[in-house]
Amino acid sequence: MDILTALPLAFVMIAGPQIISSFFFATSSDWKRISAAFVFGALISVTIVVTVGYLLGKGIGTREEDDGGLTGVDYAVLALLVAAAIYTFHTRTNEEPPKWMGKLQGATPKRALVLGWLMLGLFPTDVFTSLSVGARLGDRDDPWLDALPFVALVVLFLASPALSVALLGERAERWMPKIRDWMNANSWIVSEIVLVFFVVIILTG
């Protein structure tokens, strides 16, 4: 999977509570350790789910036996992406972030680690997307390492608020709430567009 394909899918992974949590952690008192723990938990989770999808794709792939059309894995990936799109639409956020996010400011590194693991490994949209990426690569007989650009971009996106604070200091803290609010209100629209785009890629490729 090349960077151009991985980039929009990685955005789908972090759009919503995931990136908003990163913004909250980046402005906490112990932001370095807490942000690092959150990102590391997410890294473990995404890698595991992508690997499971890859092994499933390798195990049930039939691409070598077909006539170049869609395989069973392709249809399964399409079903996952459609499910992700439906879930994204029905859970699109309101103007105000969930109340539970107000408690993130007091999170410990251990809690952030667990939260990163859970958010990227249990949220339906993230699970569907990661499984789709892995299964698609496995079915096409691509090496597992081709999933690394996708995983790396997810991690980079989640780490971007903390990296901004590290590089820009107080200037980043001033504009981060505006970006956080925009993401909370509009990221679902971008996610829907990306998911539909990836469905088209599968149907035409």
Secondary structure, DSSP 4 states (H G I P E B T S, - for coil): --HHHHHHHHHHHHTTHHHHHHHHHHTSTTHHHHHHHHHHHHHHHHHHHHHHHHHHHHHH--GGGSSSS--HHHHHHHHHHHHHHHHHHHT---SSPPGGGGGGGG--HHHHHHHHHHHHHHSHHHHHHHHHHHHHHHHTT--GGGGHHHHHHHHHHHHHHHHHHHHHTHHHHHHHHHHHHHHHHHHHHHHHHHHHHHHHHHHH-
